[in-house]
Amino acid sequence: MPGLLTVSMIVKNEERFLGECLSSIKDVADEIIVVDTGSTDRSIQIAQDFGAHIVQIEWPDDFSRARNVGLDLVKTPWVLIIDADEELIADDVPTLEVAMTKPIADAYNVRIVSVMDKAEHISESYVLRLFRSHPAVRFEGRVHEQVFNALGRLHMNVTPLNVRLLHKGYLNAVIDQRDKTQRNRVLLEKQVQEHPEDGYMLWQLAQTLISAGDIPGALSVCKRSLKHLPVQSPIWVLAQMTYAKALDLHGERKRAIKVLQEGQVAHPRYTDFYYLEGLMRIHLQQWTQAEQLFLQCLQIGEAKGFMMTDTGIGGFKSQWRLAQVLSQQGKTKEALAYLLIAIKTHPPFRDAWNAIFTLLQGSTFDAVLDTILLTMPLDNIINTMRMWQDLNIDETRLLETAQSRAGSSQQN
């Protein structure tokens, strides 16, 4: 894409993932700008190996200021913001190219797909990362920095784009190396002190306070956030969810459920409201109510057009939860049916596999295998289980049985 795109990023001690990140974007970027804020590892050398334009600055205690150093150097019509622990999915490159060569907007929210140590623990959010280069489009906010205020002042339009960035920063090994919570708390507290009516930053502070274990503080900040956010705002949806979670952690589950139901009325297509209420109903052992909520999740499907969602709650995760509540009501056959659908829909989802073992406890592993074969071919079963690490006893026995069955078939 000659002369179209600059990829800009800020970096500090990111040698673990930086090479994979730069490799994913090197063929689509006309220039890569790396603003290094004090790396002492191999980050600078890795960036040099990919031909990046490297700028070294002292950490300004402000993410926007660091980001804007890179934006000041952009010469192309478009800029993509990426973090060192992210990768552009190769299959989405054609979509990215069309978004710039035949644009339908001035800026795009792309999909950030965050992976965890367990394959089933995936969350997605839409974040504004691709936009037209303009001298007045600059980041704002000390932390959780954004450009949407600048775009709004310029009357630039934003639309979702089905381009994925795979985010690996939530892997346990990475989290253990970073102390982000306290750093973010300090920066956010400074930000909201300077801008006490910024509902977005107040919501971000509330989330950080929950991570820090300050639940009363999170509740107070959540209330302030919601006062400054219109109900139709996509941030209101997220703040309402955070408020419900904080209430639940504070021991106010009934109040949390009421908050979730208020969210359902305001945004009836946001699946996450129903799913979280379903989890709370499980804790209250209200099986019938929980069943209806998870059925509602399946009816709605994955949340579309919202800034953040827990992947799978419109599908395999709600199927698994439905199996839980149906089993509690003695509906074993229906529970098993939902579990089989869940593993067919998303084979890596180990919780559903282990729920099948629990439901079929006492059966032989040949019988368990025959049941799973109703929905999944033998080679898929074997390939799925071979990808897992640290197999438990049931998983090991099922894999051995499946491999034995496959060996017998080949001999015949």
N, C-alpha and C positions, 0 to 999 in steps of 0.2 A: 504494500500500500504506500507507494512513494509519496513522501511529503505530507502524509495525513495525520499520523499519530505519534505522540510522545507518551511514553510511560514514565511516570514520576513516582518516587517513593522515598521514604525516610528510613534510615537503617542505623542500628547500633547492636553490634555483636550478634549478627544473624547468620553466622556461617552454616548452621545446621540445615537451613532450608533455602538459603539465598540462591544457590546454584540451580535448584529445581525450579524456583520461581522465575529466574531470569531465562532459563532454558525454555520455559513455557511461553514467553512473550517475545523472545529475540527475533522471531521471523515476522511478527506483525508490527513491531515498533520501528519507526524511523530513527528514533533516538530514545535512549534510556537515561534518565537523570536520577542519580542516587545522591541524596543529601545524607551524609554520614555525620552523626552527632557524637562521635567519640568512641568508635570501635577499637577494641584492643585484640580482637581475634583476626581471622582471615577474611573478614567481610570485604574490606577494600580490595584485596587481591582478587577475590572472586568477581567482584564488580568490574575490575579492570580486564579480567579475562573475557568478559562479555562485551567489552568495548563501551562501557557506560561512561557518561559524563559525570564525574564525581566531584561533589562540593563538600568540603569538610568545614563544619561549624561547631561551636560550643553549644551544648544543649541549652536552649533558651527558657526551659521550664514552661513551655507553651507549644503544644503540638501544631497549632495553626501557624505560628510564626515559622516553625521548621518546614511545614508543608509548603508555605508560600514562597520560601526560598527557591524551591524547585519550580513552582508555577511561574516565577519571574523569568525563568530561563526558557520556557516553552516557546517554540517558533512555529509549530504546526497548528493546523486548524482545530485539532482534537487532542484531548489529554485523557489518559486512563490512569487512575490512582490505584496502586496495588501495594500490599504489604509483603514483607519478605517471607512470611509464613503462609502465603497464598500461591496458588497456581491457576493459570487460565486453562480451562478444559479445552483440549485440542478440537474436539467435535464442534465447539461453539465459535470457532474462529470465523467461519463464513457468515454467521449471524452478526458478529461484531463488524465485519467489513461492510456488510449491507447497511448497518445502522449509521455508518459514517459516509458512505458513498451515495446512499439514497436516504438521507435522514428524514424521520418523521417527527423529530423533536430536537430541542437544543441540548438536552441532557437526558441521561438514562440511569435508572435504578437497576443495577445488575444483581444477580442472585449470589449471595455469599452462603456456601454450603459448608457448615462447620462439622467436622468429623471428630469423634471421640475414640477412646480406646476400644469400645464395643461398637461393632458395625451398625447396630440398630439405633444407637444414640446419635441421631443426626438432627440438626436444626437448620433452618433456612431463614435468611433475612434479605430484604431488598435494600440495597445501600447505593446512594448516589456516587458513582465512581467514574462515569464516562460523561464528559461534557465538552462543549465548545470552549476553546481557549479565548479568553477575553481579559483585558487588564483589570476589569472591575470584579471579576469572579475570583474571589479569594476566600480561603477558609476562615471561619470564626469559631471561637471557643478554645479554651486552654487544653481541653481533653474532649474526646468524642466529638471532634471537630467536624464541621459541615459547611457546605457551600450553598445550601438551599436558600438561605436568607439573601445572599448576593444574587442568585438567579431570580428570586422573586422580585427584587428591586429592579432588575433589568427586564422583567416580564418575559423571561425565557421559560419555555414549557418543558416539563419533565414527563417521561413515560417509562413503564417497566420494559426491560429487555431480557429475553431469555438467554443470557450469557452467564455462565457459572464461573465463580472463583472458588476453588477448593481451599478451605481454611483449616490449617492444622494446628493452630495455636492453642486449642483446648485439649490436646493430648496431655495426659498426666505428666509425662516426662518433661514436657515443655512448661506446664504450669508450675511444676516444682522448682524450676530454675528462675522463676520470675516472681517478683513481689509487686504485682500491679495494683492490688486493692488499696494499699495505703497511699501509694503514689497518686492514683486516680482520685482518692478521697480528698487529698490536700488540694489538688488542682480544681476539682469540682466545687469544693467549698469556697475557693477563691472566686470561681466563675459566678456562682449564684450570689455571692456577696456583692459582686459588681453588677449583676443583672438579676435581681431578685424576682422578676416576673417572667423569666425564661422557663416555660413549662417543660421544654425538652431537656434542658440541663438539670432541672429539678428531678425529673424522672430518672435520668442517668445517675444522679446522686443517690436517689432512693435505692436503686439496684445495687450500687456500690456499698451502701450501708447494710443491706441485707447480707451481702458477701462477707462483710466485716463482722456480722453478728449483732449489729445495733438495730434490732427490730423496732423498738419504740421510736428511734430517730428516723427510720425508714417510713414508718406510718405517718409521722408528722410531715415529712418532706413530700410523700405521696399526695397527701391532702392539698398541700400548697401547689403541687404540680397540676392536679386536676382542676384547681380553681382558675388556672391560667391557660387551660387548653380547651378549645371548643370541642363539643362532642363529636363533630364530624371529622376532627383531625385524626390522622393515622397514629399520631403519638398518644392521643387520648386512649385509644384501644390498648396500647402497651402499658400506659400508666395505670389503667383500670385493672389489668392483669396483675401488675406488680403490687397494687394495693390489696387485691384479694390474697395474693401469696403472703404478704406481710401480715395481714389479719390472721391467716391460718397459722402462721408461725408464732403469732402472739397468743394463740389459744382461742381465737374468736372465729371458729369455723362457721357458725351460723351466719354471722355478719359477712364473712367472706363469701358464702354462697349467695347472699343477697346482692353483693357487689357484682358477682359474676352474672346473676340474672339481669341486673340493670344493663350490663354489657351486652347480653343476648338481645335485649329489646332494642338497644341503640344500633347494634351491628349484628344482625341475626345470621350472617354468613361467616362469621369469624369462629371457626370450629374450635379453636383453643378454649374459648369460654365454656363450652359444653364439656369438653374433655376434662378440664380441671375440676369442674363441678362434679363430674362423674367420679374422679379420684377421691374427692372429699366425701361423696356418698358412700363409697366403698369403706372408708375409714369409719363412717357412722353405721356401717352394716345395713344400709338402706338399699337392698339389692334391687328391688323393682325400679326405684328412681334411677339408680345407676345404669340399669339395663336400658331404660328409655333414653338416657343421655348419650350412651355410646352408640345406640342405634341412630340417634340424631346426627352424631358425628359422621357415621357412614353415609347417611342420606345427603349431608352437605358435601362431603368429600374434603380434600385438602383445601385449606384456606387460600383463596386467590385474591390478589390485589391488595394484600396487607403487607406491612413492612417486615413482619417477623412471624414465624410459625414453627411449631414442632413437627418435623417431617414424620409422617406415618399416622398421625392421629385421625386423618380422614380415611384410613385404610387399615393396615396390618396391626397397628398398636391398639386401635379400638376393637378390632376383631379379637385380639388377645384378651383385652379387658372384658369384653362381652363373655368370653369363655369363662373367665374368673367368676363373674357374677351369676352366670347360668349354672355353673357347677355348684355354687353355694345354694342355689335353689333346687338342686337335685336334677337338673336338666343336663345329664351327662352327654347324651347323644348330640344335642344341639351345641354344647360346649366344644365337643370334639370336632364337629363340622367347622366351626369358626376357626379353630386352631389350624386345621388342615388348609383352610383358605389363606390364613395368615402366612404360613410357611411357603405356600405356592406363590403368593403375592411378593413376599420378600424373604427368600430362603435364608439369608444370614441371621434372621431374627431368632437368636438362641432361646430367648425366654419362652417363645411359643413352642419350640421343640421340647423343652424341659417340662412345660405344662402338659404336653402329650404324654410324656413318660409318667407323670403323676396320675393323669386320668386312667392310663392303662396299666397302672401298677398291679403286679401279679400275673400279667400276661407274659408269654415268652417273647423274646426279642424277634423271633421269626414272625410272631403275630403282630408286633408293633410295626415291623418293616412292611408287612402286607397292608396294614392300615395306611401307612404313609404313601405306599405305592399307588394308592387310589388317586392321589393328587399330584405325584411327582415321579418322574422316571428314575430308575435305579442309579444311572450314572450321575444325575443331578444330586441325588442324596449323597453319594460318595464324594463328589467334588466339593459340595458345600461343607461337609464335615471335615474334609482334609484341610480346609482353609483356617479352621479354628485352632487356637492354641489352648493348651492345658485342658484337654478333654476330661470331663468327669466320668464316673463309672458307667452311667447309662449311655452317654454319648459314645464312649469307647466300645461298649458292647454292641450298640447298634451299628457303628461303622464296621466292626469286625464281621457282623452278620451280613451286612450289605456286600462287603468285599468277598465273603465266602460265596454268597449267592451269585455274584458276578463271575467269580471263577468257575463255578459249576456250569453257568450258562455258556461260557466260552468253550469248556471241554465238550459240552454236548453239541 
